Amino acid sequence: MSAVDASLIERIIRDDVRAMGAYHVPDSHGLVKLDAMENPYRLPPELRAELAARLGEVALNRYPVPSSEALRAKLKAVMQVPAGMEVLLGNGSDEIISMLALAAARPGAKVMAPVPGFVMYAMSAQFAGLQFVGVPLRADFTLDREAMLAAMAEHQPAIVYLAYPNNPTGNLFDAVDMEAIVRAAQGPACRSLVVVDEAYQPFAQESWMPRLTEFGNLLVMRTVSKLGLAGIRLGYVAGDPQWLAQLDKVRPPYNVNVLTEATALFALEHVAVLDEQAAQLRAERTRVAQGMAACAGVTVFPSAANFLLARVPDAAQAFDRLLARKVLIKNVSKMHPLLANCLRVTVSTPEENAQFLEAFAASLQD
Ligand SMILES: *Cc1c(COP(=O)(O)O)cnc(C)c1O
């Protein structure tokens, strides 16, 4: 075996890529896994058997049908995409974020989002050679409308992301503030595409989808990941066909595989099951929030997502002590100064939540 020449790697791989840390997914074997906003529920056994039979019929030897016609039609119907609007599919909404960055990557172009926010907006921007501009939220994680409008006028971003609700803070931004941003992005001070990221829509039950027809510079992005299908990797973006036709040009052909397409179609036929799971998680969210808030020194922030953000006296210590009790959550306290001593925990089954709450209370003792 010949050795790899480090100087060749240096010559080929970009400086900023070599300087990056790899996206770290912690080993969760044997742990109560509450770090990744997964739905803890699987499909019921009888549906799993039916799905297995369905997947057995899929022609694995064939490429997917172009643009996944049937799945797009089903999504439009089930997700109430307004008439005249289209959807484009991605291998997770992460891929859609990458496509948006690629398509907008003119020299000097920028991507803007409130921070702390979803890290992929900044990462995808960097990969595509765009500059990312983060605009700090207020200390209570509400949108700083004036700061956003000023930053938009100054930086003229190509794309503005608004996650609704936001990750990792969990809150829904004020709809009036958001509308002001969408309108400001129509000019003349700034002309931008605004993407409302509704990854957590099943838990928020609020949406900009019905308002797509009001704004020619708006797209609404969703995913089935947090709804209970994180493993199949399917995201979608809804909006005017003129926008989506442009994005479609940078979409890798066949980006949604036949097993994902068949599984998603099946799940959408049984969407009531997923909706019921989401309703249970919303009820549990209230219970977990109350349990956490009952602990001395803990502030729990309002959440419209399937996770809770809380500030504790010592986040690193609480995280380690939870891990020692076999509970894995996310310590987000180093992500942004506004998140000092903050932890993020996914809402799960009543059993796992009880396990978490017990370990959480114990982790705060001296
Ligand atoms: C999880 C998440 C996504 C990514 O979802 P995938 O479809 O799994 O790639 C997008 N946006 C936000 C805000 C998220 O939290």
The ligand as a MOL file (V3000), in Angstrom:
LIG
                    3D

  0  0  0     0  0            999 V3000
M  V30 BEGIN CTAB
M  V30 COUNTS 15 15 0 0 0
M  V30 BEGIN ATOM
M  V30 1 C -33.6320 18.8350 11.2290 0
M  V30 2 C -33.7530 20.1170 10.4910 0
M  V30 3 C -33.6680 20.1690 9.0850 0
M  V30 4 C -33.1060 19.0370 8.2610 0
M  V30 5 O -33.9060 18.0260 8.0230 0
M  V30 6 P -33.5600 16.8290 7.0400 0
M  V30 7 O -34.7320 16.8080 6.1290 0
M  V30 8 O -33.4600 15.6460 7.9230 0
M  V30 9 O -32.2920 17.0960 6.2720 0
M  V30 10 C -33.8910 21.3680 8.4420 0
M  V30 11 N -34.1350 22.4810 9.1410 0
M  V30 12 C -34.1840 22.4910 10.4750 0
M  V30 13 C -34.4530 23.7620 11.1920 0
M  V30 14 C -33.9800 21.3150 11.1940 0
M  V30 15 O -33.9660 21.3380 12.5350 0
M  V30 END ATOM
M  V30 BEGIN BOND
M  V30 1 1 1 2
M  V30 2 1 2 3
M  V30 3 2 2 14
M  V30 4 1 3 4
M  V30 5 2 3 10
M  V30 6 1 4 5
M  V30 7 1 5 6
M  V30 8 2 6 7
M  V30 9 1 6 8
M  V30 10 1 6 9
M  V30 11 1 10 11
M  V30 12 2 11 12
M  V30 13 1 12 13
M  V30 14 1 12 14
M  V30 15 1 14 15
M  V30 END BOND
M  V30 END CTAB
M  END
